Amino acid sequence: MSITIDQSPSSSLSDLRAAVAGPVFTPDDPEFGAELAGFNVAVTPGASIVVGATSAADVAAAVRHARANGLRIGVRATGHGPVLEGGNQLTISTSRMTDITVDPIARTARVGAGVRWRDVAAATAPHGLTGLAGSSSSVGVVGYTLGGGLSPFGREFGYAADHVRSIEVVTADGIVRTLDATAGSDLFTALLGARDGLGIVTAIEFDLLPVATFYGGGIFFAGNAASDVLHAWRQWAPTLPEEAGTSIAILRLPPDPNLPPPLQGQLAVHVRYTHTGDPGVAESLLAPIRSAGPVLLENVGVHPAAALDAVHMDPPGPMPSVEQGVALGELTASAVDALLDAAGPDVASPLAIVEIRLLGGKLVAPQRVPNAVSGRDAAFTVLAIGVPAGPLGDQVEAHLSGVVDAVAPWSRGALLNLSGRRAHNRDELWPQAQREHLAEIRRRHDPAGVFSLTDPNNLG
Ligand SMILES: Cc1cc2nc3c(=O)[nH]c(=O)nc-3n(C[C@H](O)[C@H](O)[C@H](O)COP(=O)(O)OP(=O)(O)OC[C@H]3O[C@@H](n4cnc5c(N)ncnc54)[C@H](O)[C@@H]3O)c2cc1C
């Protein structure tokens, strides 16, 4: 695909307002802060202009305005991603782009850039279908899928990116293009997994899967059994078939009266489980882990696929958080001990969540569509999340690094979506040859670097 550099003369703010149907805000407008607010309130993202895009045409007009005025472009849907700070930018806010079209016969959905997984669930559940959502339905479909998209159902079906049929994107020349898996587009391949610095996606079309219900949920074990439960999980999890998914988390829960009483202010170990097959089989597969320690609470049973949030029970947000993650080639007994030394019950830690997810199954199978999803040869992924507030708030970064360093001997790459601030170091995400290829694709499609703001490595 050849790119024509837009050489249009600079345009004024009133030109931009006339060119887009959605609102345009500057820091002087009272709506400006709310437009940029999102899930993660740890950092307030900066911008000089925010365009509340309502369509691909609005996004294209915003990109052309930014190019003409030498502004770098950022994009924001829900604010679940790592927050990038930067000035002199035009941020495209996609939260108004909420169109969803479901084709139950073809088993596909086409969604706008502002759609969240909970909106997809509401539209697909009546047809007995589901998309490959992650642990929280408040996450945006586009940002999640472009980052790979690791679902609790991923071992059975692969990454969300593996199921994308087409992408509508505004490229650096301000043109709306539709890319699909069959046309051999390197932009399609790079967007799906490498996500940033390539364009603003305005819609995606993806496969829906025939999953109406699943057996699963979570079991909260007492924190003083952390060692027993983690070691038992390490041996049990890899024995599961592909239709089962599991993860485990050390949780430091706040004394929040909205939490169930047995969990308030507790350190707990949370085993999460999903199984899309026969509930009787699913229950018997889960049995060995149930006896790993004293159970505080559980919500295991048959749930609608649309109730996938019941598995991880992620915080509803907004909340301040910082995170770091890494993938592992194996989870040995020594790796579990190292993790417990860094974040177990004997450590005074500001980390709210330290989780390990089992990969494998279709997550390591060859890609169904060409894409750049990182971490495909990993067996587990580890993510640590801290809240930079409270008495230990200033130690969060040190503890996050402590977790990642502890498991470094077993590390193998990282998943873009689950690497947090470490995603800024792309060396860990892709092998060198692939990094160079991705950089070449970025240079070719965005020679002026207007999207460099969305590519953390290019932040200058
Ligand atoms: C509570 C929680 C649970 C999560 N669970 C999972 C999980 O189970 N599996 C998983 O894989 N990930 C998970 N994530 C990570 C999440 O998928 C990523 O942070 C994702 O980038 C969020 O996208 P967003 O649009 O919601 O957030 P935003 O912060 O709005 O966007 C994040 C980034 O996505 C990119 N982006 C967003 N929209 C566009 C667009 N239209 N065009 C181009 N780029 C765009 C940009 O780089 C942007 O900076 C979770 C995150 C949180 C906070």
Ligand as a Chemical Component Dictionary entry (heavy atoms), coordinates in Angstrom:
data_LIG
# 
_chem_comp.id                   LIG 
_chem_comp.type                 NON-POLYMER 
_chem_comp.pdbx_formal_charge   0 
_chem_comp.three_letter_code    LIG 
# 
loop_
_chem_comp_atom.comp_id 
_chem_comp_atom.atom_id 
_chem_comp_atom.alt_atom_id 
_chem_comp_atom.type_symbol 
_chem_comp_atom.charge 
_chem_comp_atom.model_Cartn_x 
_chem_comp_atom.model_Cartn_y 
_chem_comp_atom.model_Cartn_z 
_chem_comp_atom.pdbx_ordinal 
LIG C1  C1  C 0 -9.314  -4.399  34.893 1  
LIG C2  C2  C 0 -8.541  -4.806  33.655 2  
LIG C3  C3  C 0 -8.655  -6.107  33.186 3  
LIG C4  C4  C 0 -7.955  -6.494  32.035 4  
LIG N1  N1  N 0 -8.069  -7.790  31.601 5  
LIG C5  C5  C 0 -7.418  -8.177  30.479 6  
LIG C6  C6  C 0 -7.528  -9.530  30.004 7  
LIG O1  O1  O 0 -8.188  -10.373 30.600 8  
LIG N2  N2  N 0 -6.870  -9.853  28.868 9  
LIG C7  C7  C 0 -6.139  -8.932  28.151 10 
LIG O2  O2  O 0 -5.613  -9.285  27.090 11 
LIG N3  N3  N 0 -6.016  -7.654  28.580 12 
LIG C8  C8  C 0 -6.619  -7.269  29.740 13 
LIG N4  N4  N 0 -6.478  -5.983  30.188 14 
LIG C9  C9  C 0 -5.605  -5.061  29.466 15 
LIG C10 C10 C 0 -6.394  -4.324  28.381 16 
LIG O3  O3  O 0 -6.797  -5.219  27.364 17 
LIG C11 C11 C 0 -5.515  -3.245  27.738 18 
LIG O4  O4  O 0 -5.129  -2.322  28.719 19 
LIG C12 C12 C 0 -6.232  -2.551  26.591 20 
LIG O5  O5  O 0 -5.295  -1.791  25.884 21 
LIG C13 C13 C 0 -7.341  -1.661  27.088 22 
LIG O6  O6  O 0 -7.939  -1.024  25.998 23 
LIG P1  P1  P 0 -9.012  0.137   26.246 24 
LIG O7  O7  O 0 -9.446  0.622   24.939 25 
LIG O8  O8  O 0 -10.041 -0.380  27.215 26 
LIG O9  O9  O 0 -8.156  1.231   27.041 27 
LIG P2  P2  P 0 -7.541  2.636   26.581 28 
LIG O10 O10 O 0 -6.654  3.038   27.741 29 
LIG O11 O11 O 0 -8.576  3.586   26.192 30 
LIG O12 O12 O 0 -6.647  2.277   25.355 31 
LIG C14 C14 C 0 -5.431  1.598   25.604 32 
LIG C15 C15 C 0 -4.558  1.677   24.386 33 
LIG O13 O13 O 0 -5.143  0.904   23.337 34 
LIG C16 C16 C 0 -4.843  1.497   22.104 35 
LIG N5  N5  N 0 -6.097  1.854   21.446 36 
LIG C17 C17 C 0 -7.309  2.058   22.026 37 
LIG N6  N6  N 0 -8.212  2.367   21.088 38 
LIG C18 C18 C 0 -7.561  2.371   19.899 39 
LIG C19 C19 C 0 -7.949  2.632   18.555 40 
LIG N7  N7  N 0 -9.204  2.957   18.257 41 
LIG N8  N8  N 0 -7.019  2.560   17.570 42 
LIG C20 C20 C 0 -5.732  2.238   17.867 43 
LIG N9  N9  N 0 -5.307  1.976   19.130 44 
LIG C21 C21 C 0 -6.214  2.043   20.127 45 
LIG C22 C22 C 0 -3.994  2.726   22.384 46 
LIG O14 O14 O 0 -2.638  2.351   22.404 47 
LIG C23 C23 C 0 -4.395  3.074   23.787 48 
LIG O15 O15 O 0 -3.381  3.783   24.466 49 
LIG C24 C24 C 0 -7.138  -5.567  31.345 50 
LIG C25 C25 C 0 -7.013  -4.251  31.834 51 
LIG C26 C26 C 0 -7.694  -3.876  32.976 52 
LIG C27 C27 C 0 -7.516  -2.480  33.499 53 
# 
loop_
_chem_comp_bond.comp_id 
_chem_comp_bond.atom_id_1 
_chem_comp_bond.atom_id_2 
_chem_comp_bond.value_order 
_chem_comp_bond.pdbx_ordinal 
LIG C1  C2  SING 1  
LIG C2  C3  SING 2  
LIG C2  C26 DOUB 3  
LIG C3  C4  DOUB 4  
LIG C4  N1  SING 5  
LIG C4  C24 SING 6  
LIG N1  C5  DOUB 7  
LIG C5  C6  SING 8  
LIG C5  C8  SING 9  
LIG C6  O1  DOUB 10 
LIG C6  N2  SING 11 
LIG N2  C7  SING 12 
LIG C7  O2  DOUB 13 
LIG C7  N3  SING 14 
LIG N3  C8  DOUB 15 
LIG C8  N4  SING 16 
LIG N4  C9  SING 17 
LIG N4  C24 SING 18 
LIG C9  C10 SING 19 
LIG C10 O3  SING 20 
LIG C10 C11 SING 21 
LIG C11 O4  SING 22 
LIG C11 C12 SING 23 
LIG C12 O5  SING 24 
LIG C12 C13 SING 25 
LIG C13 O6  SING 26 
LIG O6  P1  SING 27 
LIG P1  O7  DOUB 28 
LIG P1  O8  SING 29 
LIG P1  O9  SING 30 
LIG O9  P2  SING 31 
LIG P2  O10 DOUB 32 
LIG P2  O11 SING 33 
LIG P2  O12 SING 34 
LIG O12 C14 SING 35 
LIG C14 C15 SING 36 
LIG C15 O13 SING 37 
LIG C15 C23 SING 38 
LIG O13 C16 SING 39 
LIG C16 N5  SING 40 
LIG C16 C22 SING 41 
LIG N5  C17 SING 42 
LIG N5  C21 SING 43 
LIG C17 N6  DOUB 44 
LIG N6  C18 SING 45 
LIG C18 C19 SING 46 
LIG C18 C21 DOUB 47 
LIG C19 N7  SING 48 
LIG C19 N8  DOUB 49 
LIG N8  C20 SING 50 
LIG C20 N9  DOUB 51 
LIG N9  C21 SING 52 
LIG C22 O14 SING 53 
LIG C22 C23 SING 54 
LIG C23 O15 SING 55 
LIG C24 C25 DOUB 56 
LIG C25 C26 SING 57 
LIG C26 C27 SING 58 
# 
